[in-house]
């Protein structure tokens, strides 16, 4: 049966790599890991499948939203006249 233990680990970051070391009693464990700096991207012609779409007043902008749907009050001419008088 294999026994697993949690070992405290120290790590330091230098450009493009992480140096990791851990100590358990008399044995020392060292590891080297490469950090990928490659940026992957994809394109789509379908706005509806995008993540993090823009929002107004916490309403995601999908389709044709009216001002009232996004929480913006519409002023009538009477409202404007009252404000300016």
C-alpha positions in Angstrom: 0.0 0.0 0.0 1.3 3.4 -1.0 1.4 6.1 1.7 1.1 9.7 0.8 2.1 12.7 2.9 1.6 16.4 2.5 5.1 18.1 2.4 5.6 21.9 2.7 7.0 23.2 -0.6 9.1 26.3 -1.4 9.0 27.8 -4.9 10.7 30.6 -6.7 9.8 32.1 -10.0 12.3 33.1 -12.6 11.6 33.9 -16.3 10.0 30.9 -17.9 10.5 28.5 -15.0 9.6 27.7 -11.5 12.1 26.1 -9.1 10.4 23.9 -6.5 12.0 22.1 -3.5 10.6 20.1 -0.6 12.3 18.3 2.3 11.1 15.2 4.0 13.3 14.0 6.9 16.7 13.1 5.2 15.4 13.0 1.6 15.3 16.2 -0.5 13.0 16.5 -3.5 13.8 18.9 -6.3 11.6 19.7 -9.3 11.9 22.1 -12.2 8.7 23.1 -14.1 8.5 25.2 -17.3 5.9 28.0 -17.4 4.2 28.4 -20.7 4.2 32.0 -22.0 2.3 31.0 -25.1 -1.1 32.7 -25.5 -3.7 30.7 -27.2 -6.7 32.4 -28.9 -9.6 31.4 -31.0 -12.0 33.3 -33.2 -15.7 33.1 -33.7 -18.2 34.8 -35.9 -21.0 34.1 -33.4 -21.3 36.9 -30.8 -23.7 34.7 -28.7 -21.0 32.1 -27.9 -18.5 34.6 -26.5 -17.6 34.8 -22.8 -17.6 38.0 -20.8 -20.0 39.9 -23.1 -20.3 43.6 -22.3 -22.9 44.7 -19.7 -24.8 47.8 -18.8 -26.3 47.9 -15.3 -25.4 44.2 -14.9 -27.5 43.3 -17.9 -25.6 41.3 -20.5 -25.9 42.8 -24.0 -27.4 40.0 -26.0 -29.8 40.8 -28.8 -31.6 44.0 -29.2 -32.2 45.4 -25.7 -34.4 48.4 -25.1 -33.2 51.2 -22.8 -35.7 50.2 -20.1 -34.4 46.6 -20.3 -30.9 47.8 -19.3 -32.2 50.1 -16.6 -32.1 53.4 -18.4 -35.1 55.7 -17.9 -36.5 57.4 -21.0 -37.2 61.2 -20.7 -40.2 62.6 -22.5 -40.4 66.1 -23.9 -42.5 67.1 -20.8 -39.8 65.7 -18.5 -37.1 67.8 -20.3 -39.2 71.0 -20.2 -39.8 70.5 -16.5 -36.1 70.0 -15.8 -35.2 73.2 -17.8 -37.8 75.4 -16.3 
